[in-house]
Amino acid sequence: MAEPQELQLSIIAKNINPNGDAEDFPNELSNTIKNKKRHQRWLRIALYVVSVLLGQSAATLLGRLYYQEGANSKWLGTLVQLVGFPILLPLYFIPASKHPSATNTINNHEQSSISKRAIVYVLLGLLVALNSYLYSVGLSYLPVSTYALICSSQLAFNAFFSFFLNSLKFTPYIINSLVLLTVSSVLLVFHTDPSSGSTQASKHKYMIGFICTVAASAGYGLVLSLTQLAFKKVFKKESFKVILDLIIYQSLVSTMVILVGLFASGEFRSLKEEMKDYGMGKASYVLNLSFTAITWQVFSVGCVGLILEVSSLFSNVISVLGVPIVPILAIVIFHDKMNGLKVISLLLALWGFLSYIYQQYLDETNSKTLQQTNNDASSRDSQNGISGQVETGYIDSKSPRNSLK
């Protein structure tokens, strides 16, 4: 009966250096694994960020090009934002990780009912359909640079809803960010030359476009906050499959709603004539709609992925990062004019974005410091426990750390 205990003592002795200090090899291995997972997480975040920026910028410019070349169907312009979701179906065949990390699983043993998930898909699908239509109206009436700057207000709306739904804490830097982004959008109300750039819309249409874009930004901020809440309260499990389910079923509901609107409004009757009269030709008309659908799905995957890895507010902030990208490209492609008011609005939006990013940096630094402190304390406790067991010659055979298995 004494042999197992002697063997355990010899194993512990091998982990003691000549100076008599216990070396906590399991703790070192644990730190290595944690660092690897942290690097993998930041790689995923980087890929999601690139997807959001490229998808959003390309889709917005293609959407503006659709109206620029003579097309005017708001329902079709909305439909292409949503209908591309079937191209995501092959992603279901990607094998899931056998060892899910703590960053992608929450209460894995709890499974929400099908009825609750269906309610979430339908509710978010209806909101997305409404927001997409409002965005289409705004994009058809506004210069693309003005449209992009107004969309930055969605960050303020998302923070407002997250305060009530997701217990977001307002810090001075976040408040500064929200105020600057709000002022940046409000300044564009006083933009008195709606005929500049790529659109000749009247003041009346300009104001309709402005109101619709602001309303869509508010709705989008609400969708992001509700999505984050749904991950915590309904889905209970955060994984890539859950993200795909959310995007696909939500897009299915939205697509059905927009199709009903397309046929109920009678716009489908004029689509053939619209394609015939398209400025760049029929082939370009089809290609424009196809690539618009694809790029919006790239954006959707990146956006929901950032919600999964960080938060809805961070996802929205990355969308706001595209603010300087779209207007600059609009100047080159559509010859939009950047007057003094737009430049001020752009600078305020960038300042607001940097303010929020700095708060993210502070949060990440504090989190790492706290984690390192906890790891050091755990390491000291572990070493003290092993040393005490060796000195007394007592090894608890029931302890998991000392099990021969």
N, C-alpha and C positions, 0 to 999 in steps of 0.2 A: 504493500500500500504506500510505502515511502518513496518508491521509484518515480512515480509521476511528479511528486512534489520536487524531488531533486532535479529532475529534468527541466522543470519550469524555472527553478533557480538558476540553472546553467544557461538557459535561454536569456533570462534577464541580465545575467552577468556579462554576456557577450555584447550587450548594448550599453555597457559602462566603459568609458575610456580610462586610460591609465591614471588620470587625475582623480578618478572616483566620481565623476559627474555623469549623470544619466543622459544618454542621447535619445531624444524623442524622434526616432525615425518615422513612426506613423504620422506625427504632426508635420514633419517636413514633406512627406508624400502628399498629405492633405493640402498643404499650401501650394504645392506644384499643380495639383489637380484644379484647385481654385483659380490659380493664375491662368491655366489653360482655358478654363470655362469663361473667365473674364475676357480673355482675348477673342474667343469665339463669339461671345456676345457682342463685343464692339465691332467685329467683322460683320455680323448680321445687321447691326444698326447702320453701319456704313452703306451696306447694300440697299437697305430700305431707304436711306436718305437719297442715294443716287436715283432710285426708282421714282421717288416722289418728285424730285426736281426735274428730271428729264421727262417723265410722264406728264406732269402738269404743264410745263413750258411748251412741249410739243403739241399737246392736245389743245391748249388755249390758242396757240397760233394757227393751228389747222382749223379750229372752230371759227376764228375770225376770217380766215381765208375763204371759208364756205360762204359766209355772208358777203364778203368783199367782192366775190366773182359773180354776184347776181342771185344767189339762192336766198330764200327768205322763209323757209319752213321752220318754225320754232319747235314743232313737235318732232320733226326728223332730227334737228340739231340736238334735241334732248335725248332722243332714242340712241344715237350713236355713243353717248356717254355711258350707256348702261348695257347695250345689247352684246358687247364683246365678251361677256363672262364665260361662254362655253370654251374659249381657248384655254381656260384655267383648269378644265377637267383632267387633263393628263397629269397634273400635279398630284392627284390623289394616289398615283402609283409610286410616288417617292416613298421609300421605306421609312417608317418612323424610328426615332432613336430608341434603343432598348433600355437606355438609362437616362430618362428625362431628368433634367436639372431642376433646381428649385426655381429657376427663373421662368420656366414654362409650365409649371404645374401648381395649381392651387386647390387644396382639398380634393385630391384626385379620387378619394374614395366616395365622394359625394357626386351623384349624377343627377342633373336636372331632368325634369319630365319633358317629353316631346311637346306637350301642349304649351309649356312655358317658352321653350325655344321657338316654337312656331309664332307665338305672339310677338316675340322680339323681332323675328325676321319680317313679319308683316308690318309692324309699327315702324321699324327703321326703313323698310322698303318704301312705304308711303311717304315718309319724310324726305328720303333721297330723291324720289320722283318729283316732289314739289320743288325741292331746292334746285334740281337739275334744270327744270323748266324755267325757273326764275333766272338762273345763270344764263340760259340761252337767250332770254329776252334782253338781259343786260348786255351780253356780248354783241347782240345784233344792233343795239342802239348806241353803244359807247365805243370810243377809240380803245384799242386793246391795252394801251398803256394806262389809261384812266381806269379801265375795268380791273386791271391787275392791282393797282394801288388801292382801290376800294375794297378788294377782296382781303387785304391785310387786316381789315377790321374784324375778321372772323376770330382772330386771336383774343380780342377783348371779349367777344361774346362767349367764346369757349371757356375763358377764365371765369366769367360771371356764372355760367351754368355749372362749372366744375366746383365752384365755391359751395353751391347748394347740394349737388348730387354726389361729388367725390371728395368732399372735405378738403378742398384745396386751401392752403394757407397763403395769404397775401403777405409778401415781404416788400420792403421799400423798392427793391429792384424790379419786382414783378409789377407793382403798382405804377412805377415810372414807365415800364414797357407798355402797359395797357393804355395809359394816358397818351403817350406819344403816338401809338398806333391809331388810337381813336381820333386824335387831332389831325393826324395825317390824312385820314379818310374824310373828315368833316371839311377840311380845306377845299376839297374837290367840289363841294357844293357851290363854291363861289367861282368855279371855272366857267367863264362867260363865253368861251369860244367853242361850242360843241361841234362846230364844223371843221375843226382842225384835224389833221391826220387823215385816217382812212375812212371816216364816216361823214356824211352830210346830213345827219339827223337834225331835226329841229330842236329848239329848246325844250319843247314839250316832250319829245321822244327822249331827249337827253335826261330829263328828270325822271321819266318812267324807267329808263335803264338804270339810273342811279338808285332809285328806290328798290327796284327788283334785285339789284346786286347786293345792296345792304341787307335786304330781307333774306336773300339766299345765304349770305355770310352768317347771319344770325342762326338760320336753320342748320347750317353745316356745323357751327360750333355746338349746337344742341345735339346733333347726331354723334359727334365725337365723344361728348360727355356721356351720352346714353350708352354708347358702345363700351366705354371703359366700365361703366356701372354694370352692364350686362355680363362682362367677363367676371366680375367679382361676385355678383349676386345670383346669376342664372346659370351660366355655363359651368362654373366651378372649376373648369379645366382650361388652361391656356396652352394650346399647341398649334402647330401649323395646320392640322386638319380642321380645328375649330375655326381658324381664320378663314380657310377656304369655304367651310360651310356658311359662315356669316356672309362673305362676299357673294357667293353664288346664289344662295336663297334670297338674300336681300335684293340682289340685282334681278333675280327672276320676278319677284313681286313688282319692283320698280318698272321693269320692262313691260309687264302686262298692263300696268296702269297707263304708261305712256302710249302703248299700242291702242288702248281704248280711246285715249284722247286724240290720237292721230286720225282714227277712222270716224270718231264722233264729230270732230271739227270739220271734216271734209277735205283736209289738206292733202290726203293721199291721192285725190283726183288730179292735183296739179303737179305731182312729183315727176311725171314723165316729161311734161313741158319744161319743168325746172331744169332737169338734167339736159334737155336739148339746148336750152338757152344759157347753160353754164359757161362762163367766160373762158375757161381753160379747156373746154371740151368734155365729152362724155366720159372718156377714160379717166381724166383727172378728177372728175366728180366722184366716180366710184372709188378711186384710190384715196381721195381725201376722206370720205366717210369711213372707209375700211381702216385706215391708219389712225383716224381719230378714235375709233372704237378700241383699237389695240392699245394706244398710249394711255387712254383713260383706265384701262384694266391694270396696266403697269403701275400707274399712280395709286390705284386702289390697294394693290398688294403692299406697296411700300407704306402707305398711310396706316393701314390696319396693323402691319407689322411693327410700326413704331409705337402704336397704342399698346401692343402686346409687350414690347420690350421696355418701354419707358412710361409714357402717359399720353393721354389725348391732347393735353396742352402742348407737350413737346412735338407731337405729330403736327399740330397746327402751326407751331413756330417754324418747323422745317418747310411747311407750305409757304409761310410768309417769306422765307429765305429766297423763294423764287421771285419776289417782288422786283428786285433790280434786274433780274434776268430777262423777264418778259418785256418790260418797257424798252430796254436796250435793243433787243431783237426786233421789237416793233418799229423802232426808228429806222433800222436797216431795211426791214422787209416791207413795211407798210408806210414808211416815211411819216410816222407820227411826229408831231411837234412837241418838244419838251420845253414848255415855257417856264417862267420863274416859279409859278405856283406849283407846278408838277415837280420841279426840282426840290422845292422845300418839302413837299409831301414825301418824296422819295427819301430824302435825308432823314426826316423824322421817323419814317418806317424802319430805316436801317438802324437808327439810334435805338429805337424801341426793341428791335430784334437783338442787338448786341447786349442791351441791358438784361434781357431775359436769359441769354446764353451765359452771361456772367453769373447770374443766380444759379443756373444749372451747374456751372463750374464749382461754385461754393458748396452746393449740396453734395456734389460728387466727392470733393475734397474732405468734407466733414464725415461723409459716410465711410471713406477709406480709413480715416484716422480712427473712427470709432471701431471699425472692424479690426484694425491692427491692434488696438488696445485690448479688445476682447480676446484675440488670438494669443497675445502675449500672456495675458492673465491665465488663459486655459492651459498654455504650455507650461507655465510655472507650477500650476496646480498639479498637472500630470507628472512633472518631474519630481515634485515633492512627494507625491503618492507612491511612485516607484521606489524612490530612495528609502522611504519609510518602510516599505514592505521588505526590501533587501536587508536593511539593518536589523529588523526584528526576526528575519527568517520566516515570515509568515506570508503565504500566498493564498489568496482566496480562490479556490478552485472553481467557484461559480461565477467569477468575474469574467465578462466577455473578453477583456483584454488579455487574460491569462489562460484562456481556453486552448488546449492542445489541438482542437479542431481548427 
